[in-house]
Amino acid sequence: QVQLVESGGGLVQPGGSLRLSCAASGSIRSIHVMGWYRQAPGKQRELVARITNSGRTTYADSVKGRFTISRDNAKNTVYLQMNSLKPEDTAVYCCHAANVLSGDNYWGQGTQVTVSS
């Protein structure tokens, strides 16, 4: 089992920045990829960004150039730096981890990000 604990959400004005953190614990050696998903009210959950153990990253087109995902393997933590935030970035952001061999998926509890003036 893997436990994920997020932090860093909040209220920010358009154009502002936030950094989300996701700390993993448990069977972390089984994790191959970690990332962030978000879900806005009335919308489907969507991938925001993910990073593999080798450091390969993937971003949603809507956040490219504004968001950066990174990981600190020593701390078993993944970060999402969000810059130039827009009102349409408002959503609950959830950390995700996966074992691509077994198909196991793990989710954090989610953190609210609200972009509003």
N, C-alpha and C positions, 0 to 999 in steps of 0.2 A: 504494500500500500504506500501511497504517496500523499502527503498533505501539503496543501498550498495555501499560503496566507498572504493576501494582498494588502497594500497600504499606499497612501499618497493621493487618493481622490479628493475632490472638493469642488468649490465654486471658483471660477476664474473668469475674467473679462475677455471678450474677443481679442485675439492677438496675444494673449498671455500664454504662459507655459505651466506645465505640471509634469512631475515625474512619478510614475507608478513603479512600485516594487512588488515582487512576488518571491517569497522565500519558500523553498521546497525542503521538505524533511521526509524521513522514512526511507523507502527503497529507491533512493535517488539514482542509483547506478542503473536502474532499469529504464530511465528516461532517455529518449533519443532526441526529442524535440520539445521545446517550450514556446509558448506564445501568448498572445492576448486576443481575445474576442470581445465584441461589444454588442449590446442590444439596446436599441432605442425604443421608446414606447410605440407600439403598433407596428414594429418592424421585426424582420427576422434577424437572428444572431448572425454576425458576420466576422470573418477573420480580419484582424487589424494588422498583426505582424507576428512572425514566428522566427525562431532561430534554432538551428540544429546543434548537436554536440560539436560539430566541426566548425561552427560559426557561420554557416550559410544562412542568409536572411531572406525573408519574403515579406512584401508589404502589399496592402491593399492600395489600389491606384489612388484612392481618395486621400491617403495620408503620405504618399511618397514625397520626399523632400521636406516634410514637416515633422514626422515622427522617426525616432531611432530606437531600435531594440538592441539590447546588449545583455551580456551575462557575465557574472562573476562566479566562476566555477569554485573558487575557494570558499565563497559564502553561499553557494547553491542558490543564487538569487538571479532573477531576470529583471531587467529594468525596461521601462518604456518612457523615453523622453518625448514629451509632446510639446511642440512649439507652434506658434502661429495658430492657436486654437480658434475654431469657428463654432458658432452655435450648433451647426449640424454634427459636431463631434460629441454633443451631449448624449450620454448613454451610461448604462452600467457596464463597466469593463471587468471581464473575468479572465483570470489567469488559467492557462491550460497546459497540461503536460501529457505526453503520450509515449508509449512503448510501441514502436511501429511493428515489432516482431509479434508481440502477443495481441496487439490491438487494444490494450488497456488504455483508457483515457481518464484523466483526473482533472477536477475543476476546483478553483477557489470559490469563495463565497460571493465575490463580486464587490466592486467599489464604484460608487457613483461619481461621475464627472459631469459637471454642469458648466456650460459656457454661456454666460449671459451678462449683459450690462445692467 
